[in-house]
Amino acid sequence: MKKLSSVFLLFSLLILIGPAHADYGCHFTFGKLLSSSINSPGKKISIRFTCRQDLDLLGASFYCGEAIDPPAYKVSFQEDQNGRPSGMDLGTSSITPKGQGWMTLPFNNLPLSGGKVYHMIIEQDATRGGQHPVGVLDERHFASVVYGEELNPFDPRDENPDTKLNLLLFEDGKWKTLNHQPLYALLGSGSKFQGVSYDSQKELPIHGGGTPDDRSDDVLQGECLHPHYGVTATGFAVRVRKQGHPNGPLNYRVYTNNFMQHKTTLAFTGQALLPQQVSDKFQWVTFGVKTEDHPQSFPPECRYIVLQTDSGRAVSQDPGCEDCYLLSEVGNSGGLAGGADLSFDGGAHLSREAASIDGGATWMDRFERDANVILLGPVNFSPGLPTPGPIPTPQSLLDSAP
């Protein structure tokens, strides 16, 4: 793993200091889903975020977990004051959560300002607009708010950083920063969206179908990427682990995609890593593309970047294969308006997860889901187009390097 680590650090340095290097793909991860129950009158959850643009808020969503005969809950917005809610509501809405899914509440064109930090607060709605308390909130009458374990301090669509994004808990009379991943969505007039829609994760099995000499039944997994600028590929970063004892290498394949004819063509392939170079725990690894003789260009159009191996076979129990490799991914389980607009690269017709169960002959696109596949390399600029600044590798990716 030392060789892969040194290659990874080299790529990271180039990305961080180079004037025109791409780091393009889905970096979003979380170890698992967590939840906090709002089961006492003094308990609150705050989702702190930086508003990306001026927004007239029409709806706000959060992910509810368990709901046991709950009372009504209030969702309010407050300005930030030294990292904490100001205490003054800008607008409120109320709901009795059903549980196990996205809850969406209406707002009447509540104005939020771009670049400003806000708190979306979830708490009991004790009076529901009346003069006295109604409903019961205790250990047998409550709802919980779900969030991700690992904080990704950026917007999933374009990975622009949000250093203020976080989750806060109010308990025993004071706010505490949890450093976990908020799950939320904002819907504004004019089809403006903001938030984090990824509420589930999977392990994607990659194996040879039990027939190493026949690749027609291989299961391939990866991501369809659509760079915004042309990129000459120098390498890829993927988040993978092994299951059991694979006896063959993990390979990469890149396919062109003629979307008008729904036809893919293998462009190039190579070896990503050997079994001894990856552990049974998910980790980010990088591997290079040989470009000395034949530079591999990624134009601003869709390419399938997928992983393949001759090793392993399918099994009925989790994670779905043995003596194989697994690729990590994240996605939206459904039930959220605008969920596609909040996933990586902003929707189904750009980047998305892709898989094949017949060795690459046919493909299944999984919309609103993204595999952890990153494209690395210098940007190729077209005349007349503006030159973007460097895209930094998220710190979580650097910290996870083996």
C-alpha atoms as one frame of an Amber mdcrd trajectory, in Angstrom:
protein
   0.000   0.000   0.000   3.005   2.338   0.424   3.457   2.754  -3.335  -0.190
   3.659  -3.814  -0.021   6.088  -0.892   2.965   7.930  -2.372   1.207   8.184
  -5.715  -1.870   9.507  -3.935   0.095  12.211  -2.124   1.767  13.244  -5.373
  -1.609  13.666  -7.064  -2.917  15.566  -4.047  -0.011  18.016  -4.118  -0.438
  18.583  -7.834  -4.129  19.261  -7.321  -3.569  21.643  -4.451  -0.769  23.709
  -6.019  -1.251  23.223  -9.758  -2.845  26.060 -11.711  -5.142  23.890 -13.818
  -5.688  20.390 -12.475  -9.022  18.642 -12.228 -10.202  16.617  -9.264 -13.584
  15.636 -10.600 -15.987  13.052  -9.187 -18.005  12.178  -6.104 -16.079  12.526
  -2.828 -19.149  12.342  -0.591 -18.995   9.568   2.052 -20.459   8.634   5.374
 -19.693   5.680   7.592 -23.274   5.121   8.695 -26.529   6.875   9.553 -27.100
   8.164  13.081 -30.121   9.734  14.737 -31.107  11.853  17.732 -34.517  11.638
  19.371 -36.258  14.890  20.260 -37.992  13.448  23.303 -38.010  16.298  25.815
 -39.344  19.882  25.622 -35.891  21.449  26.025 -34.235  19.465  23.219 -33.607
  20.848  19.716 -31.623  20.024  16.573 -30.105  22.751  14.389 -28.848  22.334
  10.827 -26.362  25.144  10.222 -25.603  26.077   6.614 -24.412  28.887   4.375
 -27.066  29.956   1.877 -25.582  29.601  -1.620 -27.721  32.275  -3.289 -30.586
  34.664  -2.633 -33.566  32.390  -2.053 -37.295  32.856  -1.522 -37.976  29.712
   0.500 -41.057  27.690  -0.442 -40.250  24.406   1.297 -37.760  22.834   3.700
 -37.080  19.139   4.297 -35.335  17.015   6.904 -34.984  13.240   7.274 -37.046
  11.679  10.066 -36.134   8.323  11.563 -38.258   6.700  14.254 -41.649   8.246
  15.047 -43.661   6.812  17.950 -47.018   8.549  18.435 -45.201  11.907  18.129
 -46.521  15.380  18.854 -46.170  18.187  16.332 -42.721  19.567  15.581 -41.787
  23.075  14.538 -39.164  23.902  11.921 -37.882  27.477  12.103 -35.106  29.503
  10.510 -32.839  31.838  12.452 -29.755  33.853  11.577 -26.390  32.755  12.910
 -24.771  34.525  15.844 -21.239  33.388  16.680 -21.961  29.869  15.444 -25.243
  29.540  17.351 -28.858  30.402  16.480 -29.734  34.025  17.181 -32.916  33.104
  19.072 -35.209  35.111  16.762 -37.388  33.202  14.284 -37.447  34.470  10.708
 -40.186  32.038   9.721 -41.768  28.824  11.017 -43.768  25.817   9.878 -45.209
  22.779  11.685 -45.621  19.055  10.994 -46.498  15.804  12.763 -43.804  13.437
  11.432 -44.751  10.099   9.948 -41.248   8.705  10.323 -38.772   6.751   8.187
 -38.365   9.254   5.384 -38.172  12.837   4.237 -40.510  15.351   5.866 -41.236
  18.518   3.859 -42.800  21.665   5.300 -44.144  24.710   3.401 -42.844  28.251
   3.778 -44.351  31.404   2.307 -41.509  32.907   0.258 -39.242  33.335   3.276
 -36.281  35.421   1.983 -32.789  34.016   2.649 -29.679  35.906   1.536 -26.830
  34.354  -0.429 -23.572  34.093   1.531 -25.316  34.374   4.888 -25.249  31.643
   7.572 -28.577  30.322   8.883 -29.896  27.678  11.260 -32.792  25.347  10.426
 -34.097  24.353  13.878 -36.277  21.307  14.625 -38.077  21.187  17.997 -41.433
  20.415  19.579 -44.295  22.699  18.533 -45.732  22.877  22.028 -48.765  25.105
  21.398 -49.286  24.696  17.615 -50.224  28.369  17.404 -52.601  28.273  20.366
 -52.494  29.650  23.909 -51.635  26.481  25.809 -49.506  23.338  25.306 -50.931
  20.433  23.317 -49.514  16.964  22.737 -47.170  14.836  24.800 -43.399  14.645
  24.347 -41.512  11.990  26.281 -39.742   8.626  25.848 -42.946   7.080  24.438
 -44.067  10.011  22.262 -41.313  11.379  20.039 -39.639  11.508  16.627 -35.953
  11.408  15.725 -33.813  13.297  13.226 -31.426  11.284  11.037 -27.972  12.445
   9.916 -24.715  11.043   8.576 -21.769  10.065  10.743 -18.996  11.680   8.671
 -19.179  15.425   8.005 -18.623  16.451   4.373 -18.278  20.260   4.583 -19.223
  20.989   0.983 -22.228  21.102  -1.316 -22.613  17.682  -3.020 -23.540  19.163
  -6.399 -20.281  20.956  -7.161 -18.329  20.359  -3.944 -17.997  24.062  -3.190
 -16.903  24.288   0.465 -19.216  25.322   3.278 -17.092  25.714   6.398 -20.185
  26.527   8.473 -22.139  23.391   7.563 -22.749  21.335  10.695 -25.271  19.798
  13.055 -25.950  21.234  16.518 -27.824  19.801  19.507 -29.516  21.896  22.196
 -29.762  20.043  25.492 -29.471  21.008  29.177 -29.768  24.661  28.242 -26.841
  24.912  25.810 -25.892  24.257  22.186 -23.300  21.620  21.287 -21.687  21.180
  17.849 -21.893  17.504  16.818 -19.630  17.510  13.713 -21.962  15.152  11.865
 -23.492  15.394   8.403 -26.827  17.229   8.163 -29.476  15.839   5.820 -31.671
  18.681   4.600 -33.125  20.333   1.530 -34.311  23.844   0.675 -36.666  24.562
  -2.222 -36.907  28.141  -3.424 -38.967  29.871  -6.049 -37.653  29.634  -9.589
 -36.558  26.004  -9.036 -33.660  26.934  -6.772 -32.389  24.038  -4.658 -29.856
  23.586  -1.878 -29.061  20.792   0.533 -27.726  17.288   1.089 -29.968  14.571
  -0.338 -27.688  11.557   0.218 -29.483   9.449   2.842 -28.213   5.934   2.109
 -25.074   4.064   1.180 -24.256   0.725  -0.403 -21.330  -1.541  -1.137 -21.200
  -2.326  -4.845 -19.923  -5.863  -5.633 -17.332  -6.302  -8.408 -16.619  -9.901
  -9.413 -15.984 -12.308 -12.290 -19.217 -14.276 -11.995 -17.356 -17.448 -10.966
 -16.026 -17.927 -14.504 -12.603 -16.240 -14.728 -12.128 -17.362 -18.334 -15.467
 -15.910 -19.450 -15.911 -12.159 -19.002 -19.446 -12.056 -20.371 -20.921 -12.519
 -16.885 -18.598 -10.152 -15.032 -20.235  -7.607 -12.732 -18.777  -4.128 -13.301
 -19.391  -1.089 -11.097 -18.471   2.580 -11.462 -19.550   6.094 -12.316 -20.532
   7.926 -15.458 -18.692  11.267 -15.327 -19.310  14.317 -17.515 -16.416  16.777
 -16.961 -17.278  20.420 -17.486 -13.912  20.971 -19.180 -11.726  18.628 -21.194
  -9.306  16.649 -19.028  -6.221  14.613 -19.949  -6.455  11.737 -17.498  -3.367
  11.065 -15.390  -5.091   8.884 -12.827  -8.160   7.954 -10.836  -9.028   7.790
  -7.144 -11.580   5.245  -5.940 -12.827   4.173  -2.518 -12.704   0.364  -2.413
 -12.169  -2.663  -0.202 -11.787  -6.408  -0.753 -14.087  -9.185   0.404 -12.500
 -12.530   1.203  -9.372 -13.390  -0.777  -9.510 -12.211  -4.396  -6.892 -13.979
  -6.521  -6.793 -11.490  -9.370  -6.178  -7.768  -9.795  -8.788  -5.057  -9.871
  -8.837  -3.479 -13.324 -10.279  -0.237 -14.628 -12.154   0.300 -17.872 -13.186
   3.520 -19.582 -16.032   3.518 -22.113 -17.194   6.244 -24.461 -20.947   6.731
 -24.513 -22.954   7.586 -27.629 -26.074   8.715 -25.816 -28.016   9.229 -29.060
 -27.634   5.542 -29.958 -27.465   4.247 -26.352 -24.196   2.570 -27.282 -20.916
   2.309 -25.354 -17.459   1.557 -26.754 -14.414   0.478 -24.742 -11.837   3.288
 -24.984  -8.983   1.971 -22.827  -8.300  -0.228 -19.826  -5.570  -1.030 -17.330
  -4.707  -2.510 -13.945  -5.805  -0.537 -10.903  -4.370  -2.557  -8.019  -3.394
  -6.014  -6.787  -5.213  -7.853  -3.959  -2.397  -7.185  -1.486  -2.648  -3.429
  -2.139  -6.118  -3.010  -0.630  -7.533  -3.960   2.763 -10.897  -5.288   3.931
 -11.794  -1.749   5.108 -12.863   0.989   2.723 -10.044   3.357   1.814  -9.193
   5.835  -0.930  -6.552   4.609  -3.381  -5.205   6.138  -6.571  -3.755   4.611
  -9.709  -2.231   6.132 -12.801  -3.068   6.099 -16.490  -0.230   5.490 -18.957
  -0.208   8.632 -21.070   3.373   8.803 -22.356   2.591   7.377 -25.784  -1.155
   7.798 -26.029  -2.597  10.549 -23.810  -6.149   9.737 -22.786  -8.400  12.734
 -23.246 -11.741  13.167 -21.518 -13.793  15.695 -23.495 -16.719  17.468 -21.786
 -19.100  14.573 -22.389 -20.063  11.348 -20.617 -17.533   8.588 -19.986 -18.123
   5.404 -18.025 -15.266   4.806 -15.535 -15.788   1.330 -14.120 -13.954  -1.397
 -12.230 -13.657  -5.076 -13.248 -11.992  -8.246 -11.981 -11.794 -11.882 -13.079
 -11.877 -12.967  -9.433 -14.840 -13.872  -7.249 -18.450 -14.888  -7.599 -21.911
 -13.821  -6.491 -23.351 -15.040  -3.172 -26.801 -14.570  -1.667 -25.664 -13.047
   1.631 -24.288  -9.528   2.085 -22.310  -7.923   0.561 -23.288  -9.978  -2.501
 -19.980 -11.530  -3.524 -16.992 -13.497  -2.229 -13.275 -13.246  -3.080 -14.110
  -9.992  -4.818 -13.882  -6.215  -4.535 -16.416  -3.638  -3.356 -16.846  -0.006
  -4.395 -18.495   2.461  -2.000 -21.350   4.745  -3.055 -24.014   7.096  -1.716
 -27.518   7.918  -2.886 -31.015   9.164  -2.243 -33.653   6.608  -1.264 -36.536
   8.618  -2.763 -39.381  10.716  -1.467 -37.533  14.036  -1.684 -38.657  16.644
  -4.202 -35.659  17.835  -6.192 -33.478  14.970  -4.964 -31.807  14.616  -8.367
 -30.859  18.298  -8.408 -29.048  17.894  -5.090 -26.884  14.896  -6.025 -23.364
  15.152  -7.454 -23.168  17.351 -10.554 -26.820  18.303 -10.261 -28.880  15.612
 -11.881 -29.383  12.448 -13.850 -28.156  13.548 -17.284 -24.667  14.424 -16.092
 -22.895  12.209 -13.554 -24.469   9.076 -12.114 -23.702   5.576 -10.901 -23.465
   2.871 -13.588 -23.256  -0.934 -13.498 -23.158  -3.913 -15.859 -23.896  -7.578
 -15.104 -22.841  -8.892 -18.521 -19.229  -7.758 -18.768 -20.033  -4.351 -20.239
 -22.398  -5.371 -23.031 -25.305  -3.463 -21.483 -25.511  -0.868 -18.725 -27.813
   0.144 -15.914 -27.729   3.771 -14.818 -28.654   4.406 -11.189 -29.936   7.944
 -10.945 -29.641   9.985  -7.744 -26.830   7.596  -6.731 -23.089   8.181  -7.103
 -20.098   5.870  -6.757 -16.883   7.159  -5.199 -14.860   7.520  -8.411 -12.592
  10.529  -9.037 -10.953  11.660 -12.296  -7.503  13.288 -11.970  -5.536  15.221
 -14.570  -4.738  18.602 -16.152  -7.596  20.573 -17.645  -7.646  21.184 -21.410
  -9.022  24.650 -22.074 -10.928  25.598 -25.197 -10.243  29.033 -26.706 -12.533
  31.707 -25.339 -13.574  29.792 -22.217 -12.737  31.194 -18.765  -9.972  29.444
 -16.844 -11.196  28.061 -13.492  -9.089  27.971 -10.373  -7.743  24.709  -8.937
 -10.267  22.377  -7.319  -8.834  21.276  -3.948  -9.062  17.700  -2.761 -11.420
  17.546   0.258  -9.555  17.121   3.524 -11.474  13.921   4.309  -9.935  12.335
   1.207  -6.429  13.283   2.318  -7.043  12.076   5.863  -8.262   8.691   4.579
  -5.158   8.003   2.493  -3.699   4.630   3.485
